[in-house]
Amino acid sequence: MTRQTPELKPLFVERMKELLGEDFESYLEILEVPPVRSFRCNTLKITPENLKKRLENNGWKINQPWENYPEVMVVEGKYADKSDINENNNKENSNNDKQSSKVLPTLTSSPAKNMTKSVLNHQSTSDSKRIIDLSPGEFGNSLEHLLGYYYIQELASMLPVLVLKPEKNQLVLDLCAAPGSKTTQISAFMENTGTIIANEISLGRLRILATNLERCGVSNVIITKKEGSAFCKRLEKENVQFDKILLDAPCSGEGTIRSTPKTPVMWNINTVNLLSNMQKNLVSSAISILKKGGELVYSTCTHAPEENEEIVGFILKNFPNMKIEKILLPIQSRQGIPSWKEKEYLEDVKFACRVYPHVANTEGFFIAKFKKIK
């Protein structure tokens, strides 16, 4: 179960080699492995237990990889012979507690080979010989998806909201909200109480956001269309202050190569530098409307330090009222790096988390959490 590695530009390869060192070959290998098919139960409409039962009755083989987050699910395929579903479910249910308490398998020195070996071993068991892939379009066109019972979302993309931990009746800002994966996740955490401001500058993406909110039964969101920095300044003038802010910033998307093959084609170092400046403007504006004691999560789906640690270092250096918080993820990750090229960052950037495809078997992500202390 491998595929051809997308062609990577020489400068990108050079940067990733410097960033990963001995891990670079493992990184290349995981790019040959398709990402897992993950989704999130929409608890506004259905419980994880009932959704899992429904999908298993459809013949799907479902795994819940994170013990503390049963809403997070992976579909491994479906049973070719539906008459075997009950037999297999009975066998699986006896092991569900053990299996659901484990995170995704750790990938060691040869991720692609380990993944392929794991799949082959899985298929060689008596049960697994009957497991096949979903039909084309089946994942997105199932009745459960159309009804808003689940949201198709990459595992690493779920992490920022898990770190933010929004609560009932809070005022929350999702500054760059489309297409709505994290907005709907925030609403589920808040049980449709309180208020979420979901801002998006692109009209086309805003329409997708609105469609996803409606499908998922979200009713505590106000959608706005404004450039992020200008929107924050307008809110500051109106003395609006938020309990929590998610800034899942526009980025170069280096972490999405496994799911978006066009990413390496579009990658450009000039874009990385331009985005870094934009991200600094966005985070500066967002901090101005965060309550004292409030929390802000900054995240990207890129590996570029200019868009990650440089932003964290910028916050720590220019906003003494912001303290970076330690975070714990349900998958393996690496610390933020203390320096890059000629730039040295403050020591506390280590509290940020780097999520690498070859380490966690997800897409690449970067997450940092801050608290406003005064």
N, C-alpha and C positions, 0 to 999 in steps of 0.2 A: 504494500500500500504506500508507494512512493510516487513522486512526480518530479518533473524536471525543475531544477533550481532556477528561479528567475535570474536573468542576467543583471548583475550589479555593476554600477559605475565604479571605475577605478578609485576615485576619491572616497566614495562611500566605503569601499572595501578597506582602504587604507585607514580610515577613521575607526571602523569597527574592529580591525585588528589591534589598533592602539587601545581601544576601549576594553576589549575582551581578552587580549593576550592569548594564553593557551586555550581558552574556550572558543576561539574563533571557528575552528573546524567543527566543533559540536554545534555551533550556531548555524553553520552552513548546512549541516546534515538535517537539522530539524526543519529547515525551510523546505525540504523535500517531502515532509510529512504533512498531509492535510490537517487543518485544525479540527479539534473535536466539535461536534454539533451540540452546542449548549443553548439553554434557554432558561428563563426565570418564570416561575409560577406567579401569576398576578393574584396576590392574596386579597385584592379588593373584590374579586369575583368567585374565587374557589380556593379551597385549602390545598396545600401540597399533596396531602394524602389522597384526596379525592381526584385531583388531576392525575396523579401517578396511576391510580386505578383505571381511570378512563383511558389513558394512553396505552396501558398494558392490555386492556380489553381490545384495543385496536391492533394488538400484536406487537407493539413497540417494546423494545428492551430498554429500560430506564435505569439510570444510575444517579444517585445523589452524593456527589463527591465531598461535600463540606458538612460535617456533622452539625455545626451550629447554625447552618443556613439551609434548612430542608427545601426552601423554595428554589434553590439552585439545582438544576438538573442537566443531565447529559443523555442524549439518545444514542445508543450504540448500534442501532439497526432495528430490524423487525424479524419476527419469526416467519419463516417461509410457509410453515404449515400451522394454521391457526388452531388446529385441534391439539397442538402441543403447548398452547399458551398456558392452560391451567396447570399442566404437569410441570412445566418449567417455572411458573410462578410459585408453585408450592416449594420447589427446591430452592428458589431464590429467596423467598420470604424467610426461610429458616436461617439464611445468612445475612439478611438485610441489615441487622444491627451492626454486625462486624464490618460489612462493606461500607455502610454509610458513614462510619466514623473515620474513614481514611480519606486523605486528600488524594489528588491525582498522583499517579506513580512518579517518583523522582527519576529524572533522566540523568544518567551519569556520563561517562566519557564518550559514549557513542549514541546520542539520542535517537537518530533516525533508525539505526540498526536495532536498538532496544525496543523502539516502538513497533517496528515491523515484526520482530520476534515475539513481542507481547501479543500482537494481533494474531499471528499464526498459531501461537499456543492456545489462544482463546478459541479459535475456530476449530482446533483439533479435538476439543472435548465433545462428548456425545451430544450435549445440549446445543453447543454453539455451531454445529454443522448446519443447523437449520436457520441460523441468523444471516439475513441478507441486508443490503443497504435499502434505505427508503427509496421509493420511486421518485423520479424528478419532480420537484415542486410539491411533494407530499408534505414536507415539513412546514412550508409556509401556507399551504392551502387546506390544512386540516380544519375540521369544524371547530376544534378547541382553539386554534389560533384565530380563526375568523371571529369567534365569540369573545376574544380578548382574555381567554383563560391563561395564556402564556405569551411572553414577549421573547422573541428570538434575540439573544444577546450573548456576545463573546464573554467568556469567564472573566478575563482581566478587566473588561469594561464594567463589570459589576462592583469592582473593588472600591472605587472612590466613594460611592454612597455608603457602602459598609463601613468605611472609615469615618465618613461625616456623621453617621448615626443621627439623622433627623428624628425629632420627637413630635408627638401629638401636640397640636395647637400652637406650634411655632410659626414664625415668619421666616421663610427660606427663599433664597435667591439662587436660581440656576441661570447663570449669566449667559452661557452659550448653550442653549437647551436642545436644539434640534439634533437628531430626529425624534428624541423623546425617551430614549431608553432609560436614562438616569432620572428624568423628570417623573416618569411613571413609577420608577423604583422608589424615589423619594416619597411620592404620594402613598405608596403601599406602606412604607415605614410609618407615615403619619396617619394612616387609616382614614384618609380623605378628610382630615381635620386641619385646622390652621389654614395658612395661605402660602402658596408657592407662586413666586413671580418667575415665569419662564420666558426669558428674553432670547430673541433670535433676530439677526440682521437680514438674513436672506428670506425673501418672500416665498420662494419655492420650497425651501427647507421648513419654513414656518407652516406651510400647508400640511406637510408631512407630519410635523409635530402635532398639529391640531387633530389630524386623522388618528394618530396613535393614542392621543389622550382620550378621544371619544371612544375608540374601540376598547380601551382598557377601563372605561367607566370612571375616569378621573374627574372629580368635580371641585377640587380645591385649588385650581390653577388659574392664574390670570396670565394670558399670553401678551407679550409686548414685542414690538419691532423697533429696535433702535441699536445703533452702534454701541458696544458695551461700555466704553469709557464715558461717552456722552450720556448714556442712560444713568450710570452711577452718579455723575455730577448733578444730573437733574434730581435724582432721588435725595442726594445730599442737601440740595437747596430746600427740599421739602421736609427735611429732618426725618427721613425714613431710615430706620436702622434695623438690621436683620439679625436674627438669632444665629443663623448658619448660612454660609454661602458656598456654593460649589462653582469653582472655575475650572471646568474641563476645557482647557484652552485650545483654540485652533492651533494646529501644529503640523509638522512635516510628515507625520504618520509613518515614521521609519519602522514602528513596531507592527505594522499591519501587512507586512509582505506576504505572510502565509495565506491570508484571506483576500488580499487585494493585489493581484500580480502587477497592476499598473503603477503601484507605489514606486518601485525602483526606477521606472521609466520617467516619472514626473519629478523625482528627487533632484534638488539643486541646492548647493551650499548657500547661494545668495538668498534663496527662500528661507533657509534656516535662520540666517542672520536677521532678515526682515521680520520674521515671526517672533524672534527673541525680543525685539524692540516693542512689538505690538503686545506681547505677553506682559512685559513690564508695565506698560500703560494700563492694561486691563487690571492687573493685580493691585496696582497703586490706587486705582479708582475704587475697586471693590473694598479695600481695607477701610476706606473713608466712611463706608456705610455699614460697617460691622459693629454691633453692640460691644460694649465692654463685657468681657466674659464670653463673647461669641466665638465661633470657630469657622475657619475657612479651610477648605481642601482645594489644593492646586494639583491638577493632574494633566497628563498628556499621554498620547499613544506613540511617543517617539523615544529614541535612545539619545538624541543629540544633547550633550551637556549644555549647549548654549540655550536650549529651551527648557532645561530642567534645573540642574544645580545652579546655573547662573541666575535663574529667577529666584530660587530659594536664597542664594547668597545676597541678591539684591534686596529682598525683603528683610533679611536679618540685619543688613548694614544700614538700611534707610528707615526702618520702622522699629525702633527700640520697644515699642508697645506690643510687638508681635513676637510670640514665643513658639518655636517649632516643637511639636509634640511627638513622642514616640508612638509608633503605630504597629499593630500586629495584624498580619494578613493570614488568611487560611491556606495560602500557598507559599512555596519557597521563594524568597526574593533576596536581593543584595542591597547593601547600604549605598547611599549616595556617595559619589566620589569627591575627594577633597580638592582636586585640581584637574585642570584640563588645558593642554597646550601651555600657554604662558600665564594662564590665570590661576590664582590660588583662591579657594573659597573658604569661608569660615568653617570651623571644625564641626559645628552643629548640622551641617548639611548631611552628615552621616545618618541622621534620623529619618531622612527621606528614604523611600523604597524604590528600587529598580526591579522591575519584573521582566525577566528575559525568557524568550520562547524555549530555549534549550534547557532552562532550569525548571520552569513551571509547566511546560507544555501548554502554554497559552500564547496569546499575542503579547507583544512588548508593551509595557506601560511604566509610567513614573507617577508616584503619588507622594505628596507632602501635606501635612496637616499643621495648621497654626491656630493659636489661641490669642485673642486680644486681651492683654493683661492690664491695660490702663487706657 
